[in-house]
Amino acid sequence: MQTNTSWTVDNVTVAQIAKTLDHSLLRPELTIDAVVEGCAIAARYDVASVCCRPLDVRLCVAELGGGDVVVGTVIGFPHGANLTATKVFEAERAMEDGATELDMVLAIGWLRSGELDYVRNDVQAVVDAGHAGGAIVKVILENAYLSDSEKIAGCQACAAAGANYVKTSTGFAPGGATLDDLRLMRATVPPEVKVKAAGGVRTLDALIDCLNAGIDRCGATATAVIIEDLRARQSHS
């Protein structure tokens, strides 16, 4: 990511924007055909990854054919309330099926209860399993349910557990990514821990604002809208 230069429509390429996007295929009602079409969109725009339901990992791996768009999935989704052993099993099975990125939900209620050792150990177990299998692990805090102090404590626990990313939201809570939250998360975690926005980022301008707040990835269902808007604006500049 750029660190000294602001992101603007004029100074980014389509390829740069595309590689900040994880194309989201997580809605429970998606049919198999819709998942296949989602993979086609991800491949067409050469995004960073698809983030799919665990049931769809093998299908997405087959559809994407080992290209530059990798397959990620979710762990303990969307409530984070699974037992740690269950989350580890999900992670290991997802990697067996071909996932190379894991977006896990931490134990939201236990974070709110101040059980920080449990939260850190829960994350660490998935991180250890993921890293042993060569996967990137992103941890979802679900900020809509957290105070700022809880967001900070959650980010610190994730960083201590070795997570690669902290992430704002599942997209299924009452709220999603906010710029204030992204700035807070970026300021809380060390430079080697990246930040992912998710939930409600549906336009190019919103994505650019998030990038300027310090994110490296963004979950999106509006991938085509965002990238086509950038192409249109740059073609008329």
C-alpha positions in Angstrom: 0.0 0.0 0.0 1.0 3.6 -0.5 2.2 5.2 2.7 3.3 8.7 1.7 0.9 9.4 -1.1 -2.9 9.7 -0.9 -4.9 7.4 -3.1 -6.9 9.2 -5.8 -8.7 8.3 -8.9 -5.9 9.9 -10.9 -2.9 8.1 -9.3 -4.1 4.5 -9.2 -4.4 1.9 -11.8 -7.2 -0.6 -12.3 -4.8 -3.4 -11.4 -3.9 -1.7 -8.1 -7.5 -1.3 -7.1 -8.4 -4.8 -8.1 -5.7 -6.3 -5.9 -7.1 -4.6 -2.9 -10.4 -6.5 -3.3 -11.6 -9.7 -1.9 -14.7 -10.5 -3.9 -17.3 -11.7 -1.4 -19.4 -14.8 -2.0 -20.8 -15.3 1.5 -24.6 -14.6 1.3 -26.4 -17.7 2.5 -28.9 -17.7 -0.4 -26.3 -17.8 -3.2 -26.9 -20.7 -5.6 -24.1 -22.8 -7.1 -24.6 -20.9 -10.4 -24.2 -17.6 -8.5 -21.0 -18.8 -6.9 -19.6 -19.8 -10.4 -20.6 -16.4 -11.8 -18.9 -14.7 -8.8 -15.7 -16.6 -9.6 -16.0 -15.4 -13.2 -16.3 -11.8 -12.0 -13.3 -12.2 -9.7 -11.2 -13.7 -12.6 -12.4 -11.1 -15.1 -11.2 -8.2 -12.9 -8.2 -10.1 -11.5 -9.0 -9.3 -7.8 -6.9 -10.5 -4.9 -9.2 -13.3 -3.9 -12.7 -14.6 -3.6 -14.0 -15.1 -0.1 -16.5 -17.9 -0.2 -18.5 -20.1 2.1 -16.7 -23.2 3.3 -19.0 -25.5 1.3 -17.9 -23.7 -1.9 -14.1 -23.8 -1.5 -13.5 -26.7 -3.8 -15.9 -25.3 -6.4 -14.1 -21.9 -6.3 -10.7 -23.5 -6.5 -11.8 -25.5 -9.6 -13.4 -22.4 -11.2 -10.4 -20.2 -10.7 -7.9 -22.8 -11.9 -4.9 -21.9 -9.9 -4.5 -18.4 -11.3 -3.7 -15.2 -9.6 -7.0 -14.9 -7.8 -6.7 -17.1 -4.7 -9.5 -18.6 -2.7 -10.3 -17.7 0.9 -13.1 -18.8 3.2 -14.5 -18.0 6.6 -14.0 -19.7 10.0 -16.4 -19.5 12.9 -18.7 -17.4 10.7 -20.6 -15.2 11.4 -20.8 -15.2 15.2 -17.4 -16.4 16.3 -19.0 -18.6 19.0 -17.7 -21.9 17.8 -15.3 -23.8 20.1 -11.7 -23.3 19.3 -11.3 -26.9 18.3 -14.1 -26.5 15.8 -12.5 -23.4 14.3 -9.2 -25.2 14.0 -10.9 -28.1 12.2 -12.6 -25.7 9.9 -9.3 -24.1 9.1 -7.5 -27.3 8.4 -10.4 -28.7 6.2 -10.6 -25.4 4.3 -6.9 -25.6 3.5 -7.2 -29.3 2.5 -9.9 -28.1 0.0 -7.6 -25.4 -1.4 -8.2 -22.2 0.6 -5.1 -20.1 1.1 -6.7 -17.3 3.1 -8.8 -17.7 6.2 -11.1 -15.0 7.6 -12.0 -16.1 11.1 -14.4 -14.4 13.6 -13.0 -14.0 17.1 -15.1 -14.8 20.2 -17.1 -11.5 20.1 -19.1 -12.0 23.3 -16.0 -13.2 25.2 -14.1 -10.1 24.0 -16.9 -8.0 25.3 -16.7 -9.9 28.6 -13.0 -9.0 29.0 -11.8 -12.6 28.5 -8.8 -11.5 26.6 -6.6 -14.6 27.3 -9.3 -16.8 25.8 -9.7 -14.5 22.8 -6.0 -14.4 22.1 -5.6 -18.2 22.5 -8.6 -18.8 20.3 -7.1 -16.7 17.5 -3.6 -18.1 18.1 -4.9 -21.7 17.6 -6.3 -20.8 14.1 -3.3 -18.7 13.2 -1.0 -21.6 14.1 -3.0 -24.0 12.0 -3.3 -21.5 9.2 0.4 -20.7 9.1 1.3 -24.3 9.3 -0.7 -24.8 6.1 0.7 -21.7 4.4 -2.5 -19.7 4.7 -3.0 -16.0 5.6 -5.2 -15.4 8.6 -7.5 -12.4 8.9 -9.4 -11.9 12.1 -12.9 -10.3 12.2 -13.7 -8.2 15.2 -17.3 -7.3 14.3 -16.9 -3.7 15.4 -20.6 -2.9 15.3 -20.9 -4.7 18.7 -17.7 -3.2 20.3 -16.7 -0.1 22.1 -13.5 1.6 21.1 -11.7 0.2 24.0 -12.9 -3.3 23.1 -11.8 -2.7 19.5 -8.3 -1.8 20.7 -8.1 -4.8 23.0 -9.3 -7.1 20.2 -6.7 -5.7 17.8 -4.0 -6.1 20.4 -5.0 -9.7 21.1 -5.0 -10.5 17.3 -1.6 -8.9 16.9 -0.2 -10.8 19.8 -1.6 -14.1 18.4 0.2 -13.5 15.1 -2.7 -12.6 12.8 -1.9 -11.3 9.4 -4.9 -8.9 9.3 -7.5 -7.4 11.5 -10.9 -7.0 9.9 -13.8 -4.8 10.7 -16.9 -6.9 10.1 -18.6 -9.9 8.7 -21.1 -7.9 6.7 -24.0 -9.4 8.6 -24.0 -7.2 11.7 -25.9 -3.9 12.0 -23.0 -1.9 10.8 -19.9 -2.4 8.7 -16.6 -0.6 8.1 -16.3 3.0 9.2 -13.4 5.3 8.6 -13.0 6.1 12.3 -12.7 2.4 13.0 -10.2 1.8 10.2 -8.0 4.6 11.5 -8.2 3.3 15.0 -7.3 -0.3 14.0 -4.4 0.9 11.8 -3.1 3.0 14.7 -3.5 0.1 17.2 -1.7 -2.8 15.3 2.0 -2.8 14.3 2.9 -2.2 10.7 3.3 -5.9 9.9 -0.4 -6.5 10.7 -2.6 -5.3 7.9 -6.2 -4.0 8.0 -9.2 -5.2 6.0 -12.4 -3.3 5.6 -15.7 -5.2 5.1 -19.3 -4.2 5.2 -20.9 -1.4 3.2 -18.0 -0.4 0.9 -19.9 -0.4 -2.4 -18.4 2.5 -4.3 -15.1 3.6 -5.7 -15.0 6.7 -3.6 -15.8 4.7 -0.5 -13.0 2.3 -1.3 -10.5 5.1 -1.9 -11.5 6.7 1.5 -10.8 3.3 3.1 -7.4 3.0 1.4 -6.5 6.4 2.6 -7.5 5.4 6.1 -4.8 2.7 6.0 -6.4 -0.6 4.7 -4.7 -3.1 2.5 -7.8 -5.2 1.6 -11.5 -4.7 1.3 -14.3 -7.2 1.1 -16.7 -6.3 -1.7 -19.8 -7.5 -3.5 -19.7 -4.5 -5.8 -16.4 -5.4 -7.5 -17.6 -4.8 -11.0 -19.3 -1.4 -10.1 -16.1 -0.2 -8.4 -13.7 -1.1 -11.1 -15.9 -0.1 -14.0 -16.4 3.3 -12.3 -12.6 3.7 -12.2 -12.2 2.8 -15.8 -15.0 5.2 -16.8 -13.5 8.1 -14.9 -10.0 7.6 -16.1 -11.1 7.3 -19.7 -12.7 10.7 -19.5 -9.9 12.4 -17.7 
